[in-house]
Amino acid sequence: MRKREFYEKYSGRKVDRIMVVTPFIHDKYPDKVKAMALSAGIKVFYPS
């Protein structure tokens, strides 16, 4: 989220979506991590 704010501030352009691509989610509860990211407006892509 901070990187989005930084980009918007210095480029003057609005970010309409945030995506993260990762090879894995290293957490005991990956579904919880995905839900938290989605609630923050971040789409997570990873192999299933």
N, C-alpha and C positions, 0 to 999 in steps of 0.2 A: 504494500500500500504506500509505503514511503517513496519507493521508486516511481510510482505513478504520480504522486504529488510533486516530486522533483521534476519529472518530465513535463508535466502540465505547467508548472511555474516557469521553467526556463525556455520551453518551446512555444508557449502560448496556445498550444493545441489541446483539445479535450480528448481524453482516452475513453473510448466507448466499451472496451472489454479488456480483461486481463486473463492470460492463459499461462499455465505452468505445465511444462513437459518434464516428466521424471521417469527414470527406469523402474523405480519402486517407491513405495511409501513405507519408510522404516518407522513403524509405530505398532503398538500392541492392538490398536483399534483403528485400522485404516479407514473404515466407513465413517467414523467420527471426524477424522481429519478431513475427508472429502466434504462432509456436511458443513464443517466450520468454514472451509474455503468457499463453498458455494454461498453460504450466508454472507460472506464478505464480498461476493461478486467475482470470485476467482474460479475459473474453470480449470480442472486438473485432468491432464491426460497421462495415462500410464498403461503399460501392458497388463492384461488380466490373466 
